[in-house]
């Protein structure tokens, strides 16, 4: 049985639903993406929201997120980014379908969701306790899919590479040494990149709101790029298929 995961990232919601960032209303943009997923995607096992769910970290912003996710019945896993409040995010995980956790297993696959938020910093960090937990978790499954918010590998953007996972060598070493790791996915950079290390495909997912031009020295908005989401399919034999689907929200 193929496992189907939907990933969305970097919603940048605010307590005010009329909040604009770089010319985009982040609530309405996220709502259009979520409505597209609801209308088009079938046989979904779960959804992963990989950080920067709120822009201001307020309780109200997460209430707005919870409102957007009400129409889904499958499990939804929430992750923190540098803009998020861990405490306020956890507070909305009171229903049966919203979760904040590191590890889940589905058939032959494990899915590990690292919290890369570093307090009082835009940079990412892998916590030693989660790395230990990851090493234990991978022993109990056949294949592993990893999600994080910050990118663990240089993307050739001077501004964004200053804000990647500071100790990413810890993860890269595991990818090189562990053939079980088949996918590593992140947000944070507001565009799409793809790499391959050992058996693992490494890739990022566009934001649900504004996009950034790749490989720019400064963070430059790409007004021509559309927001989107990612579909990930994990097969029983360990194969990973994935694609990004974008939506012209201006229509």
C-alpha positions as CSV (number, residue, x, y, z in Angstrom):
1,X,0.0,0.0,0.0
2,X,1.4,3.4,-1.0
3,X,1.5,6.1,1.7
4,X,0.5,9.5,0.5
5,X,1.6,12.6,2.5
6,X,0.7,16.2,1.7
7,X,3.2,18.9,2.8
8,X,2.6,22.6,3.1
9,X,4.9,25.1,4.7
10,X,5.6,28.7,5.6
11,X,2.0,29.9,5.9
12,X,3.1,33.0,7.9
13,X,-0.4,33.5,9.4
14,X,-1.1,36.5,11.7
15,X,-3.6,37.2,14.4
16,X,-5.2,39.6,11.8
17,X,-6.6,37.7,8.8
18,X,-6.1,40.9,6.7
19,X,-2.3,40.8,7.4
20,X,-0.3,41.4,4.2
21,X,3.3,40.3,3.7
22,X,5.2,41.2,0.5
23,X,1.9,42.1,-1.2
24,X,0.1,38.8,-0.3
25,X,-2.7,38.2,2.2
26,X,-1.2,35.2,3.9
27,X,-4.5,33.9,5.3
28,X,-6.3,34.0,2.0
29,X,-3.4,32.5,0.1
30,X,-3.2,29.6,2.6
31,X,-6.9,29.1,2.4
32,X,-6.8,28.8,-1.4
33,X,-4.0,26.3,-1.2
34,X,-5.8,24.2,1.4
35,X,-9.1,24.4,-0.6
36,X,-7.2,23.1,-3.6
37,X,-5.8,20.2,-1.6
38,X,-9.3,19.4,-0.3
39,X,-10.8,19.5,-3.8
40,X,-8.0,17.6,-5.7
41,X,-6.2,15.2,-3.4
42,X,-7.6,11.8,-2.6
43,X,-6.4,8.9,-0.4
44,X,-4.3,11.1,1.8
45,X,-2.8,9.4,4.8
46,X,-1.6,12.5,6.6
47,X,-0.5,16.1,6.2
48,X,2.7,17.7,7.5
49,X,3.0,21.5,8.1
50,X,6.7,22.1,8.3
51,X,7.1,25.3,10.2
52,X,6.6,29.1,10.1
53,X,2.9,28.4,10.4
54,X,2.5,31.8,12.2
55,X,4.4,34.9,11.3
56,X,3.8,36.6,14.7
57,X,3.6,33.5,16.9
58,X,0.3,34.6,18.6
59,X,-2.4,32.3,19.9
60,X,-4.9,33.9,17.5
61,X,-2.7,33.1,14.5
62,X,-2.8,29.4,15.5
63,X,-6.6,29.6,16.0
64,X,-6.8,30.9,12.4
65,X,-4.7,27.9,11.3
66,X,-7.0,25.5,13.2
67,X,-9.9,27.1,11.4
68,X,-8.3,26.5,8.0
69,X,-7.6,22.8,8.8
70,X,-11.1,22.0,10.0
71,X,-12.3,20.4,6.8
72,X,-9.7,17.6,6.9
73,X,-10.3,14.3,8.6
74,X,-6.9,12.7,8.3
75,X,-4.1,13.3,10.8
76,X,-2.2,16.6,10.6
77,X,1.3,17.1,12.0
78,X,2.4,20.5,13.0
79,X,6.1,21.6,13.1
80,X,7.8,24.7,14.4
81,X,9.8,27.2,12.3
82,X,11.9,30.2,13.5
83,X,8.8,32.4,13.5
84,X,6.7,30.0,15.6
85,X,5.8,29.8,19.3
86,X,6.2,26.2,20.4
87,X,3.8,26.7,23.3
88,X,1.0,28.4,21.3
89,X,1.4,25.9,18.5
90,X,1.0,23.0,20.9
91,X,-2.1,24.6,22.4
92,X,-4.1,23.9,19.3
93,X,-3.2,20.2,19.2
94,X,-6.2,19.3,21.3
95,X,-8.3,17.6,18.7
96,X,-7.9,14.1,17.5
97,X,-6.4,15.2,14.2
98,X,-3.8,17.9,15.1
99,X,-0.5,16.6,16.5
100,X,2.9,17.9,17.6
101,X,5.3,15.0,17.7
102,X,8.6,13.8,16.4
103,X,8.0,10.3,15.1
104,X,5.3,8.3,13.5
105,X,5.3,4.9,11.8
106,X,3.2,3.8,8.9
107,X,3.6,0.3,7.5
108,X,7.3,-0.1,6.5
109,X,8.0,3.6,6.8
110,X,8.9,5.9,9.7
111,X,8.5,9.7,9.5
112,X,10.7,11.8,11.7
113,X,9.9,15.5,12.2
114,X,12.8,17.4,13.7
115,X,12.1,20.7,15.6
116,X,15.0,22.8,14.2
117,X,13.8,26.1,15.9
118,X,16.7,27.8,17.7
119,X,15.5,30.2,20.4
120,X,16.1,33.9,19.7
121,X,17.6,33.1,16.3
122,X,16.5,32.7,12.7
123,X,18.9,29.8,12.3
124,X,18.2,26.2,12.7
125,X,19.6,23.6,15.1
126,X,19.3,19.9,15.6
127,X,18.9,19.0,19.3
128,X,21.0,16.2,20.7
129,X,18.0,14.6,22.4
130,X,16.1,14.4,19.1
131,X,19.2,13.0,17.3
132,X,19.4,10.2,19.9
133,X,15.7,9.5,19.5
134,X,16.0,9.5,15.7
135,X,18.8,6.9,15.9
136,X,16.6,4.7,18.1
137,X,13.6,5.2,15.9
138,X,15.3,4.3,12.7
139,X,16.2,0.9,14.1
140,X,12.6,-0.1,14.2
141,X,11.5,0.7,10.7
142,X,12.5,-0.3,7.1
143,X,12.6,3.1,5.5
144,X,12.7,6.7,6.8
145,X,11.3,10.0,5.6
146,X,12.5,13.2,7.4
147,X,11.0,16.6,7.7
148,X,12.5,19.7,9.1
149,X,11.9,23.4,8.8
150,X,15.4,24.8,8.1
151,X,17.5,23.5,5.2
152,X,20.3,21.1,6.1
153,X,22.4,21.7,2.9
154,X,23.7,24.9,1.2
155,X,21.3,26.1,-1.5
156,X,23.6,28.7,-3.0
157,X,21.7,31.7,-1.5
158,X,24.0,33.9,0.6
159,X,21.2,35.3,2.8
160,X,19.4,32.0,3.4
161,X,22.5,29.9,3.9
162,X,23.3,32.0,6.9
163,X,20.0,30.7,8.4
164,X,20.4,26.9,7.7
165,X,20.7,24.2,10.3
166,X,23.9,25.1,12.1
167,X,24.9,21.5,12.9
168,X,23.6,20.0,9.7
169,X,26.7,17.8,9.4
170,X,25.0,15.6,12.0
171,X,22.1,14.9,9.7
172,X,24.2,14.7,6.5
173,X,26.5,12.0,8.1
174,X,23.4,9.9,9.0
175,X,22.1,10.3,5.4
176,X,25.4,9.1,4.0
177,X,25.6,6.2,6.5
178,X,22.0,5.1,6.6
179,X,20.5,3.5,3.5
180,X,17.1,3.5,5.2
181,X,16.8,7.3,4.8
182,X,14.9,7.8,1.5
183,X,13.7,11.4,1.8
184,X,14.5,14.7,3.5
185,X,12.2,17.6,3.1
186,X,12.1,21.2,4.4
187,X,10.5,24.6,4.0
188,X,12.0,27.9,5.2
189,X,13.6,29.0,1.8
190,X,10.3,29.8,0.0
191,X,11.3,28.0,-3.2
192,X,12.0,24.6,-4.6
193,X,15.4,22.8,-4.7
194,X,16.4,19.2,-5.2
195,X,19.5,17.2,-4.2
196,X,20.5,13.5,-3.9
197,X,22.7,12.0,-1.2
198,X,23.2,8.2,-1.0
199,X,19.7,6.7,-1.2
200,X,17.9,9.9,-0.1
201,X,16.2,12.5,-2.2
202,X,16.5,16.0,-0.5
203,X,14.1,18.7,-1.5
204,X,12.3,21.9,-0.4
205,X,8.7,23.0,-0.8
206,X,7.4,26.4,-1.9
207,X,5.6,28.5,0.7
208,X,1.8,28.9,0.6
209,X,2.3,32.6,0.3
210,X,5.2,34.6,-1.1
211,X,8.1,33.0,-3.0
212,X,11.9,33.8,-3.0
213,X,14.2,34.0,-6.0
214,X,16.7,31.1,-5.8
215,X,20.5,31.7,-5.3
216,X,20.1,35.4,-4.6
217,X,22.6,37.2,-2.3
218,X,19.8,38.9,-0.5
219,X,16.3,37.6,0.2
220,X,14.5,38.7,-3.0
221,X,10.8,38.2,-3.6
222,X,9.9,36.3,-6.8
223,X,6.6,37.9,-7.8
224,X,6.3,35.6,-10.9
225,X,6.4,32.3,-8.8
226,X,3.2,30.9,-7.5
227,X,2.6,29.3,-4.1
228,X,2.1,25.6,-3.8
229,X,2.2,22.4,-1.9
230,X,4.0,19.0,-2.2
231,X,2.7,15.5,-2.7
232,X,4.9,12.7,-1.4
233,X,4.2,9.0,-2.1
234,X,6.1,6.3,-0.2
235,X,5.9,2.8,-1.7
236,X,6.1,-0.6,0.1
237,X,9.4,-1.3,-1.6
238,X,11.0,1.9,-0.3
239,X,10.6,4.1,-3.4
240,X,9.7,7.8,-3.0
241,X,7.9,9.8,-5.6
242,X,7.2,13.5,-5.1
243,X,6.0,16.5,-7.0
244,X,5.1,20.2,-6.3
245,X,1.8,21.5,-7.3
246,X,1.4,25.3,-7.6
247,X,-1.7,27.5,-7.7
248,X,-2.1,30.9,-9.3
249,X,-3.9,32.6,-6.4
250,X,-4.3,35.8,-8.4
251,X,-7.0,34.2,-10.6
